[in-house]
């Protein structure tokens, strides 16, 4: 793991999609943010195995009142269940785009 900063691009993606849903951004603007965020993630992280794991670890303190609470054991179990599913994005969408 390189950094728990993976939470930041996850939040950027969600904020862009919320902005689109609220009609505060055009489809083109939203796609631009998502493409730039995706490129930044691929530069920093090696795989789908690494990126979501650090996202989870970055979110834990936020939901545990900034301390090491029970989320450090319960959230990783949920993460494993999602990444082990054969139809999850991590198993169906390539991390590195061709070309």
C-alpha positions as CSV (number, residue, x, y, z in Angstrom):
1,X,0.0,0.0,0.0
2,X,1.4,3.4,-1.0
3,X,-1.0,5.7,0.8
4,X,-4.5,6.0,2.2
5,X,-5.0,9.0,-0.1
6,X,-7.0,6.7,-2.4
7,X,-10.0,8.0,-0.6
8,X,-9.6,11.3,-2.3
9,X,-10.1,10.1,-5.9
10,X,-13.0,8.1,-4.7
11,X,-14.6,11.2,-3.3
12,X,-13.8,13.2,-6.4
13,X,-15.6,10.6,-8.5
14,X,-18.6,10.6,-6.2
15,X,-18.8,14.4,-6.1
16,X,-18.6,14.6,-9.9
17,X,-21.5,12.1,-10.2
18,X,-23.5,14.0,-7.6
19,X,-22.9,17.2,-9.5
20,X,-24.2,15.6,-12.7
21,X,-27.2,14.2,-10.8
22,X,-28.0,17.6,-9.4
23,X,-27.7,19.1,-12.9
24,X,-24.8,21.3,-11.8
25,X,-22.4,19.8,-14.4
26,X,-22.7,18.7,-18.0
27,X,-22.1,15.2,-19.1
28,X,-18.9,16.3,-20.7
29,X,-17.7,18.0,-17.5
30,X,-18.5,14.9,-15.5
31,X,-16.7,12.6,-17.9
32,X,-13.7,14.8,-17.9
33,X,-13.4,14.7,-14.1
34,X,-13.9,10.9,-14.1
35,X,-11.3,10.4,-16.8
36,X,-8.7,12.6,-15.1
37,X,-9.4,10.9,-11.7
38,X,-9.1,7.4,-13.3
39,X,-5.8,8.3,-14.9
40,X,-4.4,9.6,-11.6
41,X,-5.5,6.4,-9.8
42,X,-3.8,4.2,-12.5
43,X,-0.6,6.3,-12.1
44,X,-0.5,5.9,-8.3
45,X,-1.8,2.3,-7.7
46,X,-0.7,-1.0,-9.3
47,X,-4.0,-2.9,-9.5
48,X,-7.6,-3.3,-8.5
49,X,-6.4,-5.3,-5.5
50,X,-4.4,-2.3,-4.2
51,X,-6.6,0.6,-4.9
52,X,-9.9,-0.4,-3.1
53,X,-7.9,-1.7,-0.1
54,X,-6.3,1.7,0.5
55,X,-9.7,3.4,-0.1
56,X,-11.2,1.3,2.6
57,X,-8.3,2.1,5.0
58,X,-8.7,5.8,4.2
59,X,-12.4,5.8,5.0
60,X,-12.1,3.9,8.3
61,X,-10.9,6.8,10.5
62,X,-13.6,9.1,9.1
63,X,-16.4,6.8,10.2
64,X,-14.7,5.8,13.5
65,X,-14.5,9.3,14.9
66,X,-10.9,9.6,13.8
67,X,-9.7,6.7,15.9
68,X,-8.9,3.1,15.3
69,X,-12.3,1.6,15.9
70,X,-14.1,-1.6,14.8
71,X,-14.3,-0.5,11.1
72,X,-10.7,-1.7,10.7
73,X,-12.0,-5.2,11.1
74,X,-15.5,-5.1,9.7
75,X,-14.9,-3.0,6.5
76,X,-12.0,-5.1,5.2
77,X,-14.2,-8.2,5.4
78,X,-16.8,-6.4,3.2
79,X,-14.1,-5.3,0.8
80,X,-12.9,-8.9,0.5
81,X,-16.5,-10.1,-0.2
82,X,-16.8,-7.6,-3.0
83,X,-13.4,-8.2,-4.6
84,X,-13.9,-12.0,-4.4
85,X,-17.2,-11.8,-6.3
86,X,-16.7,-13.0,-9.9
87,X,-18.9,-10.2,-11.3
88,X,-17.3,-7.3,-9.3
89,X,-15.8,-4.4,-11.3
90,X,-12.4,-5.4,-10.1
91,X,-12.8,-8.8,-11.8
92,X,-14.6,-7.6,-14.9
93,X,-13.0,-4.1,-15.7
94,X,-9.3,-4.0,-16.6
95,X,-7.3,-1.7,-14.3
96,X,-4.9,-0.7,-17.1
97,X,-6.6,0.4,-20.3
98,X,-5.2,-1.0,-23.6
99,X,-3.1,1.3,-25.7
